[in-house]
Amino acid sequence: MPKGKIMIKNKKASFDYFFIDTYTAGMVLTGTEIKSIRQGKASLVDTFCYVHNGEIWVKGMNISPYFYGSYNNHEQKRDRKLLLNKKEIKYLEVNTKHQSGFTIIPICVYINENGFAKMDIALAKGKKEYDKRNTLKDKEDRREMDRAIKRF
């Protein structure tokens, strides 16, 4: 998990999916994109990853334009390339293409201690409606237990 200050999370991902495997991937960004991420101006809502020609891409990630960027500012929702080992990309491709119900979901984006933008992604399987209800019930039970402990 990241140690940096800036962390943009996909809060809905853990509610909608079971995480099978998680990976940390580097991101190929332009100068204005990394400056916007450092300001915390990015969103992972409705974002997913896909494999194309042996490369993994993230689609739908919104990085707001950099305020001080001029004519060379970036597009907000362009596809961005992720950096993983070929073995990891092949594993993700086989699981998403040949097994139904699996997808690749971004979990969070952060700046690591060396100043590079990293993205945690997960091979995930979608939850059914009753699984989501169970998740909410478990969360509420944990909250009730914490309240009871605080009273005593």
Secondary structure, 3 states (H helix, E strand, C coil): CCCCCCEEECCCHHHHEEEEEEEEEEECCCHHHHHHHHCCCEECCCCEEEEECCEEEEECCEECCCCCCCCCCCCCCCCEEEECCHHHHHHHHHHHHHCCCEEEEEEEEEECCCCCEEEEEEEEEECCHHHHHHHHHHHHHHHHHHHHHHHC
